[in-house]
Amino acid sequence: MIITEKVPVQKSSRLLWIIAIGVFIVSVASVIWAVMAHGVNVPYYDQWDRSWGEVIVSALNGEVTIATFTEQYYQNEHRIVFTHAVTLLSAILTQWDMRFEMAINVLLCVLNAIVLTAIFRKYNPRATAWGLIIASLLTISINQYGNLLWGFQTCWYFVVLFALLTFYCLDTSNMTYKRLGFAIFFAFCATFSLASGSFVWFVGIVGMWVAGIRQRRYYIVWIVATVIALALFFSNYVLLSRGFSLAWMIRYVPIYLSGSFIPRDVFNYTLLYPFAITGLAFWRISRNSYYLWRQGHKRSLSIWIMIAGLGLVTGVVAGVRRPSLGLALDTRYATLATMFWMGFFGIIITTNGFIRAKTFIQPKIRRLYWGNIGFLVFFLSLHIFTTFAFMPQVAQWGDTMRGYETCVLNYPTSGETECLADLYPTTGDDYTNLTKWILQMQERGMGPFSNE
């Protein structure tokens, strides 16, 4: 029998709401602590040539153009418009104190949690407390310290924010041109936040179909917008040549997806843990999706398919473009990979919200319901455990960056370059550009010299 009526479930208890608000507060406090205690005002890698060498220097010389923000990053696939805008704003307001950009990262984490909680509330208002717990743990997390404590990485948080907003607008069975227009706007923003954002166009059209949108005119508008966005993105684009190995990609994806659930000292580059974790997640997603589809709740499934799908697609593409197991475990990628887990938890919560009391007596439905509860508790507990395991690495990051800061601040008087080796990729011992930029910052009183 097909069930189409939404089932009333027990209202979230006061205790659950207290726990949810507590988790949110602790999560926000943890990332604020990470930035205040371990965020260091020193440029790192891409910030030297892109943030300083092009964006800020162009602004100081009065040469800022649209191309300053939209130009493809010379050794990568991305066009990071919003990140460059934040960098310029930081230069204007704080003399380019990189902790300002880290504060923007914290703000974006909180915004992503709010949007994700709103998505949970849209489909099951009585599960909003669970949504807040999941959103807080996944999006406001020091597991992503590689982005959180590196101001340049705002691009990762921007793409998640705009992707969630795009999917939120697309997920409706009563589409209007106004709603579609907002979705297109956010999709453009995602595309020019990070190259991975370009996949929202393809994932979005699948979600529209699952949501039950059948009017051809909306698909035509979406496809035209997709062509325009990708034409602009790939205009004067240099596609970097990288090797491809199917075997590496198959190994890469589970590691990429499970990075926030496996401490590095446990991982040790064995495939057992990532394959077990992602295998369990895929099995549970399939089991719950089958139930929702058979019961006529495809529309409630659509947004979670889009969210999880984007996380999965970015992992596959990263595995093709960057076939390195070390990169797969990099905490920078945890921000996008968590979208897969947003979808995973969303499907579980949605399924349990639709299970009727009168069908709950059926053994198969009862196993599904309690199995979902078990998986929910297991994966959230594993995530919390991993978060605590990451804390020493957060402190280590801060200590390393403070060493770099000391090196940069001392260079104008000491002339020592050996300690600069890990700050920016150089050719041999050629520190010409790096030392030039350090002296420019000192002269302007910007970056590490802004507090002097």
FIRODO-65583 format. One record per atom (N, C-alpha, C): residue in three letters; x negated, y, z negated. Coordinates in pm, whole numbers, plus 50000, padded with zeros to 5 digits. Each point is the difference from the previous one (the first is absolute). Layout:
<nodes>
ALAXYZ ...
</nodes>
This chain:
<nodes>
MET499164988050000 MET500845012050000 MET499135012450000 ILE500345009850084 ILE499245012350008 ILE500535009949898 ILE499125005249917 ILE500385009749898 ILE499535013750044 THR500915009450013 THR499635013450045 THR500225010549894 GLU500744996949898 GLU500295009749895 GLU498845000549902 LYS499595012149966 LYS498915001349905 LYS500474995849861 VAL499134993249929 VAL500364994349872 VAL499615009449887 PRO500935003249910 PRO499595007949884 PRO499094991849910 VAL498955006149955 VAL499084993249909 VAL499965007749870 GLN499374994049901 GLN499925006449871 GLN499225013050008 LYS500525010249936 LYS499335012949999 LYS498674998849926 SER498985007350055 SER498704999649935 SER500135004249854 SER499434992249911 SER500125002849858 SER499185012249963 ARG500345005649883 ARG499255011549951 ARG498554996249977 LEU499774987849950 LEU498644995549977 LEU499204999650130 LEU500634994950108 LEU499314999350128 LEU499645014050050 TRP500915009549980 TRP499715013850041 TRP498865005849918 ILE499974997049872 ILE498905004849917 ILE498674994350049 ILE500024987050033 ILE498794993750053 ILE499615006550132 ALA500995002350089 ALA499715005750132 ALA499395014049988 ILE500605008349918 ILE499475013549981 ILE498614999549936 GLY499834990649905 GLY498694998349939 GLY498944995950100 VAL500344990650090 VAL499064995650104 VAL499645011650092 PHE501015007950035 PHE499765011650087 PHE499045009949933 ILE500265003249873 ILE499165009549928 ILE498574994849986 VAL499874987449963 VAL498674994149984 VAL499254999750134 SER500724996850107 SER499374999550133 SER499495013850040 VAL500845010249981 VAL499595013650034 VAL498825004349912 ALA500084996949871 ALA498925003549908 ALA498694993250039 SER500094987650050 SER498784992650034 SER499285006250119 VAL500765004250102 VAL499335006050116 VAL499505014049968 ILE500735007449915 ILE499515013149956 ILE498714998349920 TRP499994990049911 TRP498784997049924 TRP498854996650094 ALA500264991850101 ALA498944995950093 ALA499395012150069 VAL500855009450044 VAL499515011950070 VAL499255009249903 MET500555002049882 MET499375009349905 MET498704994349943 ALA499974987049975 ALA498824994049938 ALA498944995950101 HIS500424996150120 HIS499054994250095 HIS500025006650138 GLY500835010150019 GLY499975007450125 GLY498855009949998 VAL499164999850103 VAL498795008250003 VAL500035009250122 ASN499595012249979 ASN500055010350104 ASN498754999350087 VAL499944989750083 VAL498884998650093 VAL500514993650128 PRO499575005050118 PRO500454993850127 PRO499404986050015 TYR500734991650071 TYR499564986350018 TYR500314995550142 TYR499024994850066 TYR500124994850137 TYR500745009750093 ASP501234996750041 ASP500695007750104 ASP500205014649962 GLN499985003149873 GLN500245013749959 GLN498875009450042 TRP498814994850021 TRP498895008650039 TRP500205005650140 ASP500154991250096 ASP500065004850139 ASP501405004450041 ARG501034993149954 ARG501365003750041 ARG500575011249914 SER500094997749870 SER500625010049914 SER499195012849996 TRP498684998849975 TRP499185011949993 TRP499515004350139 GLY499314991050069 GLY499335003550125 GLY500915005250109 GLU501274995649999 GLU500915004350107 GLU501155008649948 VAL500764995049904 VAL501195007349956 VAL499645012949926 ILE499234998749892 ILE499725011749917 ILE499065009850070 VAL498954995050063 VAL499085008950072 VAL500725007350113 SER500904993050068 SER500795006650105 SER500855011249941 ALA500574997649882 ALA500805010349935 ALA499145011849956 LEU498824997149945 LEU499105010849958 LEU499545008650117 ASN499894993850118 ASN499575007250119 ASN501175005750080 GLY501224998249949 GLY501175005150070 GLY500294992850130 GLU499674987150007 GLU500144992350124 GLU501014988649987 VAL500915000949905 VAL501004989349981 VAL501005000250115 THR500214988350059 THR501024998250105 THR500834987749966 ILE501014997550081 ILE500794987849980 ILE499124987650011 ALA499025000650091 ALA499114988550020 ALA499184997149874 THR499775010049916 THR499274997849875 THR500704989649914 PHE501324999950005 PHE500794990749918 PHE500344987150075 THR500195000850131 THR500514988550074 THR498924991650066 GLU498775004850003 GLU498944992850069 GLU499784986249940 GLN499774990250085 GLN499714986549954 GLN498704999949923 TYR500024993149888 TYR498784998649921 TYR498994992250082 TYR498795005350015 TYR499064995150099 TYR499624985449986 GLN500024994449880 GLN499604985949986 GLN501154991449949 ASN501235004650025 ASN501144992649952 ASN501185002250093 GLU501124993549969 GLU501155000550089 GLU501015010849965 HIS499785007549894 HIS501065008049940 HIS500005014650043 ARG501195005949989 ARG500175014550006 ARG500695003749868 ILE499285006949913 ILE500465001849863 ILE500375014749975 VAL501065004350062 VAL500425014049999 VAL500245004949857 PHE500764992649924 PHE500405004749867 PHE498834999949902 THR499104990450015 THR498814999849915 THR499135012350025 HIS499825003750127 HIS499225012050030 HIS500695012549947 ALA501335000150004 ALA500745011549947 ALA499795001349849 VAL499994988649930 VAL499755000249855 VAL498575004749972 THR499054995550081 THR498615004449983 THR499895015150015 LEU500635005650103 LEU499955014450022 LEU500675007549884 LEU501124994749953 LEU500685006249886 LEU499104999749876 SER499304989049980 SER499084998949887 SER498885010250010 ALA499495002050122 ALA498935009950019 ALA500485014149968 ILE501245002950036 ILE500565013349976 ILE500285002449853 LEU500594990049934 LEU500475001849862 LEU498934997149895 THR499094990650027 THR499084995449895 THR498535000050042 GLN499675006550112 GLN498634999450051 GLN499584985550029 TRP500984992450045 TRP499824985850035 TRP499524991749882 ASP500755000749893 ASP499804990849888 ASP500764987350034 MET499284989150019 MET500614987750049 MET500994993849902 ARG499975004449876 ARG500984995249904 ARG501405005350031 PHE500065011050073 PHE501305005050048 PHE500634989850095 GLU499204994550090 GLU500504990050094 GLU500414987249927 MET499254996649896 MET500374988449919 MET501335002449930 ALA500235012449956 ALA501295003349938 ALA501134998550100 ILE499755003450126 ILE501004997950105 ILE500284985150016 ASN498964991749989 ASN500204985550005 ASN500954995349890 VAL499815005449879 VAL500884996449890 VAL501445004250030 LEU500155012150052 LEU501345005050034 LEU500664991250106 LEU499234995950100 LEU500554991550105 LEU500374986249945 CYS499214994849907 CYS500354987349935 CYS501385001049935 VAL500215010949926 VAL501285001849930 VAL501145001750100 LEU499775007550107 LEU501055001750102 LEU500354986750064 ASN498994991950029 ASN500274986850059 ASN500824991449906 ALA499705000749870 ALA500774992349902 ALA501455004849995 ILE500215013050008 ILE501365005449997 ILE500794995650122 VAL499385000850117 VAL500704996050123 VAL500324985049996 LEU499054991949955 LEU500254985549995 LEU501104996849900 THR500025006949887 THR501074997949902 THR501355003950059 ALA500025010850078 ALA501255004250065 ALA500494989450098 ILE499084993250067 ILE500374989350092 ILE500624988449922 PHE499394996349889 PHE500584989549916 PHE501415004049955 ARG500155012349957 ARG501295004849950 ARG501065000050110 LYS499605002450123 LYS500945000650111 LYS500754986850017 TYR499324988849977 TYR500614986950026 TYR500554993349876 ASN499465003449886 ASN500504993949877 ASN499775009849886 PRO500945009549982 PRO499815010449897 PRO499724994249862 ARG500574988249971 ARG499814994249869 ARG498614993749983 ALA499254999250109 ALA498634994849991 ALA498975011250011 THR500455012449981 THR499095011350012 THR498854999249902 ALA500274995349880 ALA498944999049899 ALA498914990450046 TRP500424988550056 TRP499004990850055 TRP499245006650115 GLY500725007750082 GLY499355007050110 GLY498945009749951 LEU500305007049891 LEU499045009549945 LEU498764992849946 ILE500204988649937 ILE498864992149950 ILE499114995750116 ILE500614994450103 ILE499234995150115 ILE499315011550072 ALA500735011050022 ALA499425011450070 ALA498825005949921 SER500145000749869 SER498935005749917 SER498744991450005 LEU500194986949986 LEU498854991049997 LEU499294999350136 LEU500775000450109 LEU499404998350132 LEU499395012850054 THR500675011149983 THR499575012350067 THR499175009249912 ILE500184999349867 ILE499235008749910 ILE499024991049927 SER498964996150068 SER499144989349949 SER498535003350018 ILE499214997349896 ILE498555001750012 ILE499374988550079 ASN500814990250038 ASN499504989650091 ASN499525006150131 GLN500505011950031 GLN499665007050123 GLN498985011149973 TYR499134998049903 TYR499095010749959 TYR499095004650113 GLY499734991350097 GLY499175003950115 GLY500615011250080 ASN501335001449996 ASN500675011450062 ASN500265011049898 LEU500444996149882 LEU500385009649897 LEU498865009549964 LEU498784994749988 LEU498865007949955 LEU499135005150115 TRP500524999150119 TRP499295005250118 TRP500995009150071 GLY499885013149978 GLY501015009550047 GLY500334998950147 PHE499024996250079 PHE500184998650145 PHE501074989850036 GLN500334991249908 GLN500894988850028 GLN501485003349980 THR500345012649994 THR501435003649994 THR500774994150117 CYS499294997350110 CYS500664994950121 CYS500764987049972 TRP499474991649912 TRP500654987149971 TRP501335002149928 TYR500035009549909 TYR501245002749927 TYR501025007350087 PHE499505008750087 PHE500915007050091 PHE500714990150093 VAL499274990450055 VAL500624990850095 VAL501064991349932 VAL499764995949876 VAL501004992349926 VAL501245008449976 LEU499825012549958 LEU501135008949974 LEU500855001950125 PHE499375003350111 PHE500765002750122 PHE500624987350058 ALA499334988749983 ALA500584987350046 ALA501264996649921 LEU499955001549867 LEU501174997249917 LEU501165009250037 LEU499715012750023 LEU501065009550037 LEU500574996650138 THR499154995850092 THR500484995850133 THR500964988449988 PHE499604989849927 PHE500844988149987 PHE501295003049925 TYR499935008949903 TYR501205003949925 TYR501035006450094 CYS499515008250093 CYS500915006750095 CYS500554990350104 LEU499194990350039 LEU500434990650105 LEU500974989649948 ASP499964997449872 ASP500784989049945 ASP501445004149974 THR500794999750103 THR501425003149989 THR500744993550116 SER501224995749974 SER500814994550108 SER500815010950069 ASN499995012049942 ASN500725011450057 ASN499015010950039 MET499194997250099 MET498965009250042 MET500615012650062 THR499355011249974 THR500355012850063 THR498735005950059 TYR500155009650092 TYR498835006350060 TYR499205007749895 LYS500695005849903 LYS499305007349894 LYS499124990649920 ARG500554988849962 ARG499224990349921 ARG498854994550082 LEU500274997050127 LEU498944995050087 LEU498915010650020 GLY500415012650007 GLY499035010950014 GLY499055000649881 PHE500544998549878 PHE499154999749882 PHE499044988150005 ALA500514988450043 ALA499154988150009 ALA498865002250099 ILE500305006250113 ILE498975002850101 ILE498975009849946 PHE500465010249928 PHE499085009749941 PHE499044993249903 PHE500534991749911 PHE499144993249903 PHE499074990050069 ALA500494993750107 ALA499154990650074 ALA498845007250066 PHE500245012050054 PHE498925008150055 PHE498985003249891 CYS500505003849883 CYS499105003249888 CYS499164987949960 ALA500634988149997 ALA499264987949966 ALA498924997150103 THR500335001950127 THR499054997350109 THR498765008749987 PHE500205012649964 PHE498875009249992 PHE499475001449857 SER500404990849912 SER499394998849868 SER498854990150004 LEU500214989250074 LEU499054988950010 LEU500424991850121 ALA499054993950067 ALA500334992250120 ALA501034989149970 SER499944994349881 SER500954989549962 SER501435005050004 GLY500205013149984 GLY501345005650005 GLY500684998550135 SER499224997950105 SER500594998550133 SER500864987450010 PHE499794990449911 PHE500764987650005 PHE501435001649946 VAL500295011449936 VAL501375002049952 VAL500985000450117 TRP499535004250117 TRP500895000650116 TRP500474986050040 PHE499114990349996 PHE500334986450043 PHE500764992549890 VAL499555001749876 VAL500704993649889 VAL501405006249985 GLY500105013050023 GLY501275007049986 GLY501084995150094 ILE499634996950124 ILE501014995750097 ILE500544986149963 VAL499154991749940 VAL500474987049951 VAL500985002049885 GLY499645009249908 GLY500885002849887 GLY501345005550043 MET500015008350104 MET501275005450051 MET500924988850046 TRP499434990350067 TRP500824988950051 TRP500534991649884 VAL499134997149902 VAL500444992149885 VAL501075007449921 ALA499905013349994 ALA500985008049927 ALA501365000350069 GLY500074995250122 GLY501284999350070 GLY500265011550095 ILE498995008050030 ILE500175011050095 ILE499994994150141 ARG501095002150072 ARG500124994150133 ARG500235010350110 GLN500145012849963 GLN500215010350102 GLN498725002250078 ARG500074998150131 ARG498825000750085 ARG499355013749998 ARG500795010549984 ARG499465013650009 ARG498965002749891 TYR500204994349882 TYR499045002249892 TYR498664993150029 TYR500084988450061 TYR498774992950037 TYR499255007650109 ILE500745005850093 ILE499355007750107 ILE499265011949942 VAL500665007249908 VAL499355011649937 VAL498764995649923 TRP500124989149926 TRP498874995149920 TRP498834995950088 ILE500314993250112 ILE498944995450091 ILE499325011950066 VAL500775009950041 VAL499425012150061 VAL499085007049899 ALA500465001249874 ALA499185006249896 ALA498734991949976 THR500124986650006 THR498844991449982 THR498965002550108 VAL500465000950125 VAL499095002450113 VAL499305013549985 ILE500765010249961 ILE499415013449984 ILE498974999949887 ALA500364994049887 ALA499084999749885 ALA498714992650034 LEU500124988550063 LEU498804992250031 LEU499185006650111 ALA500675006750094 ALA499275007250105 ALA499175011349939 LEU500595007149904 LEU499265010649933 LEU498854994249916 PHE500304989149933 PHE498984994049913 PHE498814994950080 PHE500264993750114 PHE498934994050079 PHE499435009450107 SER500425012549998 SER499435009950092 SER498555002649962 ASN499094998650098 ASN498565001649975 ASN499514990949888 TYR500554988249995 TYR499704990549894 TYR498874990850045 VAL499104997249909 VAL498914990650027 VAL500274987349921 LEU500294989250070 LEU500254987249935 LEU498674993249975 LEU499644998949875 LEU498704994549964 LEU499984984950024 SER498924995250054 SER499864985850029 SER499584992649875 ARG500804990249963 ARG499684991649884 ARG500224985450039 GLY499264991449937 GLY500154985850028 GLY501304994549945 PHE500474989150060 PHE501244993849953 PHE499784985149981 SER500494995249887 SER499964985849972 SER501324996149935 LEU500744990850063 LEU501284995649945 LEU499804993449864 ALA498944992449985 ALA499744993249873 ALA499775010249889 TRP499255010450031 TRP499755010449900 TRP501295007249964 MET500835002650100 MET501255007249974 MET500914991849908 ILE500084986950025 ILE500844991449917 ILE499524999949856 ARG498705000849982 ARG499465000449864 ARG500165014049940 TYR499935010050084 TYR500015013949954 TYR501345003849939 VAL501104996450069 VAL501335004949962 VAL500384996149857 PRO499874987349957 PRO500354996849861 PRO499165007649898 ILE498725002150031 ILE499145007549908 ILE500465014549993 TYR500295005650115 TYR500485013950009 TYR501285001949918 LEU500944990850013 LEU501295001449933 LEU499914997549850 SER499104991449958 SER499984995849859 SER498985007549916 GLY499365010350056 GLY498935006949930 GLY500405005849866 SER501255004649987 SER500455006049874 SER500424989649898 PHE499944987250037 PHE500444989449909 PHE498874990649961 ILE498785003250047 ILE498864991249970 ILE498815008549960 PRO499574999349874 PRO498775007149960 PRO498814995150081 ARG499085008950029 ARG498884996350086 ARG499134989049940 ASP499845000149868 ASP499154989649941 ASP500664986350006 VAL501334999750017 VAL500714987250016 VAL499984995850146 PHE500085009850087 PHE500124997250143 PHE498784992550055 ASN498845006349988 ASN498754993350038 ASN500004994850144 TYR500795006550086 TYR500054996650142 TYR500464985650028 THR500794994649912 THR500634987150029 THR501395002750056 LEU500444991750091 LEU501305002250064 LEU501144993749922 LEU499694992249897 LEU501044993149926 LEU501015009749940 TYR499535009949926 TYR500905009249930 TYR500835008650097 PRO499385006750096 PRO500825008350090 PRO501004992050082 PHE499604988150046 PHE500944991950077 PHE501144995049912 ALA499714996649875 ALA501044995349909 ALA500995011249969 ILE499485011949972 ILE500865011249963 ILE500865004550118 THR499385002150114 THR500795004650116 THR500914988950051 GLY499564987449987 GLY500864989050043 GLY501274999349916 LEU499875001649868 LEU501175000349913 LEU500925011750035 ALA499405011550027 ALA500805011950034 ALA500774998050130 PHE499334994750102 PHE500684997750129 PHE501134989849984 TRP499754989649922 TRP501044989949979 TRP501205006249931 ARG499765008349899 ARG501125005949927 ARG500745010350086 ILE499265007550080 ILE500655009550091 ILE500904992650098 SER499494989150055 SER500784992250097 SER501254994249935 ARG499854994649880 ARG501144993749930 ARG501105010249972 ASN499625011649950 ASN500985010349967 ASN500585006650124 SER499185002050101 SER500495006050125 SER501034990950065 TYR499764987049997 TYR500954990550056 TYR501345000949926 TYR499935000949867 TYR501225001149921 TYR500775012850036 LEU499325011350003 LEU500675012850029 LEU500584999950141 TRP499274994350094 TRP500464999750139 TRP501264991450012 ARG499974988349938 ARG501154991150007 ARG501225005749929 GLN499805008049898 GLN501115005649923 GLN500515013250059 GLY499445004150113 GLY500495012050067 GLY499465013149945 HIS498854999649936 HIS499425012049941 HIS498775004550079 LYS500074999550132 LYS498855003650083 LYS499585014549979 ARG500985008749984 ARG499665014249986 ARG499195002549873 SER500324993049893 SER499245001549877 SER498594994250012 LEU499824991550099 LEU498704993950023 LEU499105008750087 SER500615008650082 SER499265006950106 SER498875008749948 ILE500275008049897 ILE498955009349956 ILE498824992649939 TRP500284988949932 TRP498904992449940 TRP499184992950107 ILE500654996150109 ILE499274994250112 ILE499085010550061 MET500485012450014 MET499165010650055 MET498815002949910 ILE500265001249871 ILE498925003349907 ILE498954988949993 ALA500474987649978 ALA499064988849994 ALA499324997950135 GLY500765002050108 GLY499444998250134 GLY498865009550028 LEU500135012649958 LEU498925009550023 LEU498754995949923 GLY500184995649874 GLY498854995449924 GLY499314988250065 LEU500794990750055 LEU499434988250066 LEU499315003750130 VAL500645008350081 VAL499435003950130 VAL498675007349983 THR499935008949901 THR498745007249978 THR498894990449960 GLY500364989449926 GLY499004990049964 GLY499504992450121 VAL500924996450089 VAL499624992650121 VAL499105008550088 VAL500405012650021 VAL499215008950086 VAL498645002949938 ALA499975002149867 ALA498725002249934 ALA499114987850014 GLY500604988149995 GLY499234987850018 GLY499414998850139 VAL500705005750098 VAL499495000050137 VAL498895010450016 ARG500225011849942 ARG499085011250018 ARG498824999849903 ARG500184994049885 ARG498955000049897 ARG499854986049941 PRO499484990750076 PRO499924986149953 PRO498914997949896 SER500225005449881 SER499034998649890 SER500764996949872 LEU499684989049936 LEU500704996349878 LEU499755010049889 GLY498835006149999 GLY499715010249900 GLY500935012050016 LEU500245004250124 LEU500925011250024 LEU501424996249964 ALA500374987550023 ALA501364995749969 ALA500325002049853 LEU498994998849915 LEU500205001249856 LEU499795014249951 ASP499615009050090 ASP499765013949962 ASP501275006149942 THR499865006849887 THR501185005749933 THR500675010850084 ARG499315005450099 ARG500645009950088 ARG501214993950071 TYR499894987450038 TYR501064993750077 TYR501174995649913 ALA499825000349869 ALA501084995749910 ALA501235008850013 THR499805012850035 THR501125009350007 THR501004995850107 LEU499514996850120 LEU500904995650106 LEU500454985649978 ALA499124991649948 ALA500364986049977 ALA501144998749902 THR500135009549906 THR501084999149902 THR501375001250064 MET500085005250122 MET501295000850067 MET500584986050023 PHE499124990550026 PHE500474986250013 PHE500674995549871 TRP499405003849886 TRP500534995749871 TRP501245008049961 MET500095012350046 MET501255007649981 MET501164992350063 GLY499764995450124 GLY501034992350069 GLY500304986849931 PHE498954993449951 PHE500164987349930 PHE500905001649877 PHE499665009649914 PHE500805002249880 PHE501405005050034 GLY500085008450104 GLY501305005350040 GLY500974989150045 ILE499504990350075 ILE500854989050047 ILE500464991449882 ILE499114997749905 ILE500374992049882 ILE501085007149919 ILE499805012849972 ILE500975007649921 ILE501345000750072 THR499965002250131 THR501235000950079 THR500774986949998 THR499284989150016 THR500654986850000 THR500724997449869 ASN499315002249890 ASN500614997449870 ASN501195009249975 GLY499965011950058 GLY501135009149984 GLY501244995550072 PHE499844991650101 PHE501154995450079 PHE500554986549955 ILE499304993449914 ILE500474986749958 ILE501265001449914 ARG501044993450040 ARG501285001049930 ARG500064990849878 ALA500785004249905 ALA500184991749881 ALA500634986650036 LYS500935000250096 LYS500694987450032 LYS499134990550081 THR498955005350064 THR499094991050071 THR498794996649914 PHE499875006949886 PHE498854997849915 PHE500004985949941 ILE501174993849994 ILE500074986449945 ILE499424989850096 GLN499845003950127 GLN499424990750095 GLN498504998349969 PRO499554987849990 PRO498604997549962 PRO498995007150092 LYS500285000050130 LYS499075006250094 LYS499905015049977 ILE501145006549976 ILE500015014449975 ILE499355003049865 ARG500264991649902 ARG499415002049869 ARG498474998950007 ARG499524990550076 ARG498544998750016 ARG499415012050071 LEU500725005150100 LEU499535011750073 LEU499895012049906 TYR501055002049920 TYR500065011649911 TYR498874999549897 TRP499894989049929 TRP498994999149895 TRP498594998750057 GLY499904994150117 GLY498704999750068 GLY499535013950033 ASN500945008550045 ASN499655014050029 ASN499535007249874 ILE500704997649890 ILE499605006249873 ILE498584995549963 GLY499744987150018 GLY498674994849968 GLY498915006350086 PHE500275001150130 PHE499015005950090 PHE499815014949968 LEU501085006849967 LEU499925014149964 LEU499085002149881 VAL500234992249895 VAL499195001349878 VAL498564995950026 PHE499824989250076 PHE498644995050027 PHE499165010250076 PHE500555005350109 PHE499215009250081 PHE499785013549932 LEU500995004849927 LEU499805012549927 LEU498954998149889 SER500054988749933 SER499004997249895 SER498614999050061 LEU499914993550115 LEU498714998650067 LEU499465013650041 HIS500895008750046 HIS499595013550040 HIS499495007949880 ILE500694998949888 ILE499585007049878 ILE498644994849952 PHE499844986950004 PHE498724994049961 PHE498875005250088 THR500245000550129 THR498995004950094 THR499695014749976 THR501015007849964 THR499795014249971 THR499005001749886 PHE500174992449893 PHE499055000849889 PHE498624995550043 ALA499944990150089 ALA498714995150048 ALA499275010450084 PHE500765009250062 PHE499405010250084 PHE499415011649919 MET500365001449874 MET499585011649922 MET498485001749992 PRO499234989449977 PRO498545001850000 PRO499475004950135 GLN500654996050110 GLN499565004550131 GLN500305014950020 VAL501105004549940 VAL500325014350007 VAL498925008049929 ALA499604995549882 ALA498945006749924 ALA498684999550075 GLN499734988750065 GLN498764998750076 GLN499985009750118 TRP501155001650066 TRP500115009650110 TRP499655013949949 GLY500595003949886 GLY499745013249946 GLY498535002149966 ASP499354989949940 ASP498585001149966 ASP499155001750126 THR500344992350104 THR499245000950125 THR500155013950062 MET501215005150003 MET500245013050061 MET499365011349918 ARG499944998549868 ARG499325010249919 ARG498505000250030 GLY499454988450029 GLY498604999450041 GLY499785007450132 TYR500944998050095 TYR499915007150127 TYR500125015249980 GLU500925003949910 GLU500205014249974 GLU498725006349946 THR499354993249907 THR498755005149944 THR498945001450109 CYS499954990250088 CYS499045000350110 CYS500235012050091 VAL501255002550034 VAL500335011250088 VAL499695013449932 LEU500375001249874 LEU499785012649927 LEU498515002949982 ASN499194989649989 ASN498575001849979 ASN499225002050128 TYR500574996150113 TYR499245000450125 TYR499415013850033 PRO500765011049989 PRO499445012950038 PRO498715003649927 THR499814994749879 THR498775002949925 THR498994988650007 SER500494987750003 SER499084988649998 SER499574995650139 GLY500865001950098 GLY499704995550135 GLY500034984950015 GLU500454992949900 GLU500024985350003 GLU501144995050088 THR499684991050093 THR501024994950092 THR500274985149982 GLU499154993049928 GLU500164985649987 GLU501354996349940 CYS500445007849903 CYS501264996849933 CYS501225003650084 LEU499785006350116 LEU501125003850088 LEU500394988750095 ALA499224989350000 ALA500154989650103 ALA501404994250008 ASP500694998449887 ASP501314993550001 ASP501175009950011 LEU499695012950009 LEU501065010050007 LEU500595001650140 TYR499164997550099 TYR500425002350139 TYR499154991250090 PRO500614993150096 PRO499224991250088 PRO499045007950087 THR498724997549987 THR499005007250076 THR499234990450090 THR499275005650092 THR499154991950086 THR498604999749941 GLY499624988849946 GLY498694999049936 GLY499915009549881 ASP498955008049999 ASP499795009749892 ASP500325014250044 ASP500855001350101 ASP500345013350051 ASP501165005849918 TYR499675009249912 TYR501015006449915 TYR500265014450044 THR499685003050124 THR500085013850048 THR501395006049980 ASN501024993150050 ASN501365005349989 ASN500465000649855 LEU499724989449926 LEU500464999349861 LEU499405011349916 THR498725002050011 THR499365010649922 THR500475013850046 LYS500255001450129 LYS500535012850050 LYS501355003049938 TRP500854989949993 TRP501345001949943 TRP499925003249851 ILE499074993549929 ILE499855002849856 ILE499615014649979 LEU499075005050078 LEU499575013949985 LEU501115009750038 GLN500814996250100 GLN501165008550037 GLN500985000849885 MET500264988949935 MET500934999849887 MET499475008449884 GLN498694998849975 GLN499425008049892 GLN500135014950030 GLU499745003750123 GLU500075014150039 GLU501415005549984 ARG500994991750034 ARG501395004349994 ARG500624997849862 GLY499314992749913 GLY500574996849870 GLY501224991150012 MET499894989750083 MET501134991350027 MET499634985549970 GLY501004991349994 GLY499774985949972 GLY499394998249863 PRO498934992249988 PRO499374997649869 PRO499495012849933 PHE499755010450081 PHE499475012549947 PHE501105009849961 SER501264995850010 SER501115009349973 SER500135003549852 ASN499424991749914 ASN500095002649855 ASN498805007549945 GLU499045002950086 GLU498785006749951 GLU500225015149990 
</nodes>
